[in-house]
């Protein structure tokens, strides 16, 4: 799977190197996609339905979902007891804030301060348009994949011989700025007590 298309990298480089060049770009894009998923700490980028359970003890807290890139507003239930989450929980979806790109839910404990259990149900990740390239990828993430692929191609013989590569250090600096500003590094956020793919 790839976060950017073959054509987008070919246009950025400004060449069409035939079948060998295309294969090198495709391999670089696939490696870039895996690397970016790891660097952003979002697990896989494939679309999946998820449920994450959290315990809320303080007056307010941020919860790091097990995945980022949440597709739509998640459904959030609250209950005094974890066993009640699937039975008699109260929906509080309208009472939470969600950073869908990073996969973070912020909630406030109701007055009285009793601990709550939260269950967040959501879909995260991307679908593919052709079985190979993800659809509806944020522009910054697609650009990051293109940059990472161009960095990988910087030393490839098919691209070095025709001077179609840019200085890798400049590309790396740009890539680092993009990724570091959107990384899922959330040391203050609680992690799920339980998480499952549906």
Steps between C-alpha positions, in 0.01 A plus 500: 500500500612854427413847632583670170476406134778405261410801284538747789861393557577491128370857470701616803818347359419614148583177319346182367768233532316210343407175672812475720453855621131439569580186701758693704249780572227252598736318737612830651137609551410172671800531732411866566144403594617242754759739640252786538244276675770405750633854545151641553421217747171411342545129436368390168333745263243248372138583578368315806212530747632523859382518860726633777416497873640756745467579868445865591603586856594869488271792429616503138734297285619438147478149360724374222300268280686195379491642148521843340324631189147451634256510209194659665392612843533202734224371725590531869319323785551550873417269791587474869603137455689347211250213469225756434673638189329253270167498685386818673759760406402860431607649166709815550631552145386865503683566828854419380752671275671294231822559307418258218836522325702414811235274651458681833176531699474756783233447765393662825382296797153610620462671838531259790834374380416130486723302264348423164569246232489624143463297182587670173379334179643634176636427155859597427728477200459530127332305221675435170392613157680233303611251764839672504463872584312636801210742436412821684848536647568845651714711266780531759520120537511444124775763473693330781482169312622666179791661686598174669489319166715769334754473783517123448543548125778752548768232476324276246711465184207556265442844649854610582632452147251743349529752788128474579541504876508791741736534796379238750585710805263776391224246439570333837471833683165567335377147578607525865315829544180352360513178703616647831214750506239224459652205684279312747739560789253543784674440835214670690225287343365181648529187291218246462451240774353280227492534123352283229440496129135437411 
